[in-house]
Amino acid sequence: MEIDDRESRVTGLLLGCAAGDSLGLPGERLGRKRWASRFPGPLRQRFLFGHGMVSDDTELSILVAQAVLSSAGDSESFLLSLSWRLRYWLLFLPGGCGWATLRAVLRLWFGVSCRESGVKSAGNGAAVRSAVLGALFPDPVERRDFVRLSTRMTHRDERAYVGALAAAEMAALTLRIPIGRKPEQEEVSARLRMAASGDAEWTELVDRMETGWRNAMTVEAFADSLGLAKGVSGYVYHTVPVAVYGWFLHYGDVTATLESVIKCGGDTDSTGAIAGALAGAAAGESGIPPEYLDRICDYPWSVTFLRRLGEQLARFSKGVPATVVPTAYWAIPFRNLLFGATVYVHILLRLLLFWR
């Protein structure tokens, strides 16, 4: 893969994550039927007067990426850098933060070691930020090491690690395949199984994915088979299989991937972020519909910022010196204030429409 191609793929991963996150955000926690009723028609940005903003899912992926760059790939430096980035991220009062991540970062602030700060949770918080690690570390041993370090800082349940590793493995596999080609299903399944050999629940999920892919089962039907007809939950063994299933079923088609996954309802920003990251890596930056990105109105987490970050990550992944992308930290409190206020407006609208 040439450097320009890799840059397009890594940037596509970041932009796909932001696109899926921002498109799914307005309908987070809505059931499938309420989503269809509330947001009919094709996916488009609906968070803020026809524009989109990203949630903690994209922000955490950015923190992980910046930590890798600042550490130059040294695992101990990465651990230290990510722990402090998480601490300061929480100080800015982000509008969306998972319960497990919140507790873990508070433990960091109270002096708990970053190797022991994770809480017992099988949520999807670690999985949503792990695709970028798969793109940056082609060596499987190194990739697993970094995914485990990142995961255990916030989630110490082994299932959280399995889901995070599965997302990273799919990203790593995607970047090995030229644009326009699709991985073999057998290799996809083998990598998924390796994420948790001996875990009966995970093995059954992979079996269900294989059956669904062979029979061209829709993403909604696959979600139904997992008991998720009312929406995909934040349990990592729900979120990751649905996102991965949609990514491979519609491989290389960002629109079809996000439409099918997000419209399942539930934790739509997280499923959208994971599926979007994988789909963006498969299609490259040019394969993401411009309308998904043009109306993302966010700062400092802008599309321009993500493109700059993608350029540096591509340099790192090729062994070329790379630097941390400067961030306008002064803008984050104002941005988070706007984000939080908009979330409350959405909650109020849901209550009004529910009782209408």
C-alpha positions as CSV (number, residue, x, y, z in Angstrom):
1,M,0.0,0.0,0.0
2,E,1.5,3.3,-1.0
3,I,1.8,6.2,1.5
4,D,-1.0,8.2,-0.3
5,D,-3.3,5.2,-0.1
6,R,-2.6,4.6,3.5
7,E,-3.2,8.2,4.3
8,S,-6.6,8.0,2.6
9,R,-7.5,4.9,4.5
10,V,-6.4,6.1,7.9
11,T,-8.1,9.5,7.3
12,G,-11.1,7.6,6.1
13,L,-11.2,5.7,9.3
14,L,-11.2,8.9,11.4
15,L,-13.7,10.6,9.2
16,G,-15.9,7.5,9.0
17,C,-15.9,7.3,12.8
18,A,-16.9,11.0,13.0
19,A,-19.6,10.6,10.4
20,G,-21.2,7.6,12.0
21,D,-21.0,9.1,15.4
22,S,-22.6,12.4,14.4
23,L,-25.3,10.8,12.3
24,G,-26.3,8.4,15.0
25,L,-26.1,10.9,17.9
26,P,-29.5,12.6,17.5
27,G,-31.3,9.2,17.8
28,E,-29.2,7.7,20.6
29,R,-31.3,5.4,22.8
30,L,-34.3,5.6,20.6
31,G,-35.8,2.2,19.7
32,R,-35.9,1.1,16.1
33,K,-39.6,2.1,15.6
34,R,-39.2,5.5,17.3
35,W,-36.1,6.1,15.2
36,A,-38.0,5.5,12.0
37,S,-40.8,7.7,13.1
38,R,-38.6,10.5,14.4
39,F,-36.1,10.5,11.6
40,P,-37.7,9.3,8.3
41,G,-35.8,9.1,5.1
42,P,-32.1,8.8,4.4
43,L,-29.5,9.6,7.1
44,R,-28.4,13.2,7.4
45,Q,-27.1,15.5,10.0
46,R,-29.9,16.5,12.4
47,F,-28.2,17.3,15.7
48,L,-28.0,21.1,15.5
49,F,-30.2,22.9,12.9
50,G,-29.3,20.4,10.2
51,H,-25.6,20.2,11.3
52,G,-23.7,17.5,13.2
53,M,-21.4,17.3,16.2
54,V,-19.3,14.4,17.4
55,S,-19.7,12.7,20.8
56,D,-17.3,11.1,23.2
57,D,-16.8,8.2,20.8
58,T,-14.9,10.3,18.3
59,E,-13.2,12.3,21.0
60,L,-11.8,9.2,22.7
61,S,-10.5,7.9,19.4
62,I,-8.7,11.2,19.0
63,L,-7.2,10.9,22.5
64,V,-5.9,7.4,21.7
65,A,-4.4,8.6,18.4
66,Q,-2.7,11.6,19.9
67,A,-1.3,9.4,22.7
68,V,0.2,7.0,20.2
69,L,1.8,10.0,18.4
70,S,3.1,11.6,21.5
71,S,4.6,8.3,22.7
72,A,6.2,7.4,19.3
73,G,4.8,3.9,19.8
74,D,6.4,3.2,23.2
75,S,3.8,1.3,25.3
76,E,4.8,2.8,28.7
77,S,4.8,6.3,27.3
78,F,1.5,5.6,25.6
79,L,-0.1,4.5,28.9
80,L,1.1,7.6,30.7
81,S,0.0,9.9,27.9
82,L,-3.4,8.4,27.5
83,S,-4.1,8.5,31.3
84,W,-3.4,12.2,31.5
85,R,-5.3,13.0,28.3
86,L,-8.3,11.2,29.8
87,R,-8.0,13.2,33.0
88,Y,-7.9,16.5,31.3
89,W,-10.7,15.5,28.9
90,L,-13.0,14.9,31.9
91,L,-12.0,18.3,33.4
92,F,-13.6,20.0,30.4
93,L,-16.9,18.3,31.3
94,P,-17.7,16.4,28.1
95,G,-21.3,16.3,27.2
96,G,-21.3,12.5,26.8
97,C,-19.3,10.1,28.9
98,G,-20.0,6.4,29.6
99,W,-20.5,5.5,33.2
100,A,-17.6,3.1,33.3
101,T,-15.2,5.6,31.6
102,L,-16.4,8.3,34.1
103,R,-15.7,6.1,37.1
104,A,-12.3,5.0,35.8
105,V,-11.1,8.5,35.0
106,L,-12.2,9.7,38.5
107,R,-10.2,6.9,39.9
108,L,-7.2,8.2,37.9
109,W,-7.7,11.6,39.5
110,F,-7.8,10.1,42.9
111,G,-4.4,8.5,42.4
112,V,-5.2,5.0,41.3
113,S,-2.6,3.6,39.0
114,C,-3.5,3.7,35.3
115,R,-2.9,0.0,35.2
116,E,-5.5,-0.5,37.9
117,S,-8.0,2.3,37.2
118,G,-10.4,0.2,35.0
119,V,-13.8,-0.8,36.5
120,K,-15.6,-4.0,36.1
121,S,-17.7,-3.2,33.0
122,A,-18.5,-4.9,29.7
123,G,-19.6,-1.7,28.1
124,N,-18.5,-0.6,24.6
125,G,-16.4,2.4,25.7
126,A,-13.1,0.8,24.9
127,A,-14.2,-0.7,21.6
128,V,-15.3,2.6,20.1
129,R,-11.7,3.9,20.4
130,S,-9.9,0.8,19.3
131,A,-10.2,0.8,15.5
132,V,-7.5,3.4,15.2
133,L,-5.1,1.1,17.1
134,G,-5.7,-1.6,14.5
135,A,-4.8,0.8,11.7
136,L,-1.6,1.9,13.4
137,F,-0.1,-1.4,14.5
138,P,0.2,-4.1,11.8
139,D,2.2,-6.4,14.1
140,P,-0.5,-8.5,15.9
141,V,1.5,-8.9,19.2
142,E,2.0,-5.1,19.4
143,R,-1.6,-4.4,18.4
144,R,-2.9,-6.7,21.2
145,D,-0.6,-5.1,23.7
146,F,-1.8,-1.5,22.9
147,V,-5.5,-2.6,22.8
148,R,-5.2,-4.2,26.2
149,L,-3.4,-1.2,27.7
150,S,-6.1,1.2,26.3
151,T,-9.0,-1.1,27.4
152,R,-7.9,-1.9,30.9
153,M,-7.4,1.8,31.8
154,T,-11.2,2.1,31.8
155,H,-12.7,-1.4,31.5
156,R,-11.2,-4.5,33.2
157,D,-13.9,-7.0,32.2
158,E,-12.4,-9.4,29.7
159,R,-15.4,-9.0,27.4
160,A,-14.6,-5.3,26.9
161,Y,-11.1,-6.3,25.8
162,V,-12.5,-8.9,23.4
163,G,-14.8,-6.4,21.7
164,A,-12.0,-3.8,21.5
165,L,-9.6,-6.3,20.0
166,A,-12.2,-7.4,17.5
167,A,-12.7,-3.8,16.3
168,A,-8.9,-3.4,16.0
169,E,-8.4,-6.7,14.2
170,M,-11.1,-5.7,11.6
171,A,-9.4,-2.4,11.0
172,A,-6.0,-4.0,10.6
173,L,-7.4,-6.5,8.2
174,T,-9.1,-3.8,6.2
175,L,-5.9,-1.8,5.7
176,R,-4.2,-4.9,4.3
177,I,-6.9,-5.2,1.5
178,P,-6.7,-2.9,-1.5
179,I,-9.6,-0.6,-2.1
180,G,-12.2,-2.3,-4.3
181,R,-11.5,-5.8,-2.9
182,K,-13.3,-7.6,0.0
183,P,-11.6,-9.7,2.6
184,E,-12.4,-13.4,2.6
185,Q,-15.1,-14.3,5.0
186,E,-13.0,-17.1,6.4
187,E,-10.2,-14.7,7.4
188,V,-12.6,-12.3,9.0
189,S,-14.1,-15.1,11.0
190,A,-10.7,-16.5,12.0
191,R,-9.6,-13.1,13.3
192,L,-12.8,-12.6,15.2
193,R,-12.5,-16.1,16.8
194,M,-8.9,-15.4,17.8
195,A,-10.1,-12.4,19.8
196,A,-11.5,-14.7,22.4
197,S,-10.7,-18.4,22.0
198,G,-12.6,-20.4,24.6
199,D,-15.3,-17.8,25.2
200,A,-18.5,-19.7,24.4
201,E,-20.7,-16.5,24.1
202,W,-18.3,-14.9,21.7
203,T,-17.9,-18.1,19.7
204,E,-21.7,-18.3,19.3
205,L,-21.8,-14.7,18.1
206,V,-19.2,-15.3,15.4
207,D,-21.2,-18.4,14.4
208,R,-24.3,-16.3,14.0
209,M,-22.4,-13.7,12.0
210,E,-21.1,-16.4,9.6
211,T,-24.6,-17.8,9.1
212,G,-26.0,-14.4,8.5
213,W,-23.3,-13.5,5.9
214,R,-23.8,-16.8,4.1
215,N,-27.6,-16.2,3.9
216,A,-27.3,-12.5,3.1
217,M,-29.3,-11.7,6.3
218,T,-30.0,-8.0,6.8
219,V,-28.4,-6.2,9.7
220,E,-31.9,-5.7,11.2
221,A,-32.6,-9.4,11.0
222,F,-29.1,-10.2,12.5
223,A,-29.9,-7.8,15.4
224,D,-33.2,-9.4,15.9
225,S,-31.5,-12.8,16.2
226,L,-29.5,-11.4,19.1
227,G,-32.7,-10.2,20.8
228,L,-32.1,-6.5,19.8
229,A,-35.3,-5.8,18.0
230,K,-35.9,-2.7,20.1
231,G,-32.4,-1.3,19.7
232,V,-28.7,-2.2,20.1
233,S,-27.5,-1.9,23.7
234,G,-24.2,-0.6,25.0
235,Y,-23.1,-4.1,26.0
236,V,-20.0,-4.7,24.0
237,Y,-21.1,-8.2,22.8
238,H,-24.1,-6.4,21.2
239,T,-22.5,-3.3,19.9
240,V,-19.4,-4.8,18.2
241,P,-21.1,-7.8,16.5
242,V,-23.8,-5.6,15.0
243,A,-21.3,-3.0,13.8
244,V,-18.9,-5.6,12.4
245,Y,-21.7,-7.5,10.8
246,G,-23.0,-4.4,8.9
247,W,-19.4,-3.4,7.9
248,F,-18.7,-6.8,6.2
249,L,-22.2,-7.2,4.7
250,H,-21.9,-3.9,3.0
251,Y,-18.1,-3.8,2.7
252,G,-16.8,-0.7,1.0
253,D,-20.2,1.0,0.9
254,V,-20.2,3.6,3.7
255,T,-23.8,4.8,3.1
256,A,-25.3,1.3,3.2
257,T,-23.2,0.3,6.2
258,L,-24.3,3.3,8.3
259,E,-27.9,3.2,7.1
260,S,-28.3,-0.4,8.1
261,V,-26.5,-0.2,11.5
262,I,-27.8,3.2,12.8
263,K,-31.4,2.4,11.9
264,C,-31.3,-0.6,14.2
265,G,-31.7,2.0,17.0
266,G,-30.3,1.9,20.5
267,D,-26.7,3.1,21.1
268,T,-26.6,4.5,17.6
269,D,-23.7,6.9,18.0
270,S,-21.4,4.1,19.2
271,T,-22.5,1.5,16.6
272,G,-22.3,4.2,14.0
273,A,-18.8,5.2,15.1
274,I,-17.4,1.7,15.0
275,A,-19.1,0.7,11.7
276,G,-18.2,4.1,10.2
277,A,-14.6,3.8,11.2
278,L,-14.3,0.3,9.5
279,A,-16.3,1.4,6.5
280,G,-14.2,4.5,6.1
281,A,-11.0,2.5,6.3
282,A,-12.3,0.2,3.6
283,A,-13.5,2.9,1.2
284,G,-10.9,5.5,1.9
285,E,-11.6,9.2,2.4
286,S,-13.0,9.7,-1.0
287,G,-15.5,6.9,-0.4
288,I,-17.3,8.8,2.3
289,P,-20.3,10.7,1.0
290,P,-19.5,14.5,1.2
291,E,-22.9,15.2,2.7
292,Y,-22.0,13.2,5.8
293,L,-19.0,15.5,6.4
294,D,-19.8,18.9,5.0
295,R,-22.4,19.6,7.7
296,I,-20.3,18.5,10.7
297,C,-20.0,21.8,12.5
298,D,-17.6,21.1,15.4
299,Y,-14.5,22.8,16.8
300,P,-11.8,21.9,17.6
301,W,-12.9,18.4,16.5
302,S,-13.4,19.6,12.9
303,V,-13.1,17.6,9.6
304,T,-10.0,19.7,8.9
305,F,-8.5,18.6,12.3
306,L,-9.2,15.0,11.5
307,R,-7.6,15.2,8.1
308,R,-4.4,16.6,9.7
309,L,-4.5,13.9,12.3
310,G,-5.0,11.2,9.6
311,E,-1.9,12.6,7.8
312,Q,0.3,12.2,10.9
313,L,-1.1,8.8,11.8
314,A,-0.3,7.6,8.3
315,R,3.3,8.9,8.7
316,F,3.6,7.0,12.0
317,S,2.2,3.8,10.5
318,K,4.9,3.9,7.8
319,G,7.7,4.5,10.3
320,V,8.1,8.2,9.3
321,P,8.5,10.8,12.1
322,A,5.1,12.2,13.1
323,T,3.9,14.8,15.5
324,V,0.9,15.4,17.7
325,V,-1.6,17.6,16.0
326,P,-2.1,21.0,17.8
327,T,-5.5,21.3,19.5
328,A,-7.3,24.5,20.3
329,Y,-7.9,23.6,24.0
330,W,-9.3,27.1,24.8
331,A,-12.3,26.3,22.6
332,I,-13.3,23.0,24.3
333,P,-15.3,24.5,27.2
334,F,-17.4,26.6,24.9
335,R,-17.8,23.7,22.5
336,N,-18.9,21.4,25.3
337,L,-21.4,24.0,26.6
338,L,-23.0,24.2,23.2
339,F,-23.0,20.4,22.9
340,G,-24.6,19.9,26.4
341,A,-27.3,22.5,25.8
342,T,-28.2,20.8,22.4
343,V,-28.4,17.4,24.1
344,Y,-30.9,18.8,26.6
345,V,-33.0,20.3,23.9
346,H,-33.1,16.9,22.2
347,I,-34.2,15.3,25.5
348,L,-37.0,17.9,25.9
349,L,-38.2,17.4,22.3
350,R,-38.4,13.6,22.9
351,L,-40.5,14.1,26.0
352,L,-42.8,16.5,24.2
353,L,-43.2,14.2,21.3
354,F,-43.7,11.2,23.5
355,W,-46.6,12.8,25.3
356,R,-48.1,14.3,22.2
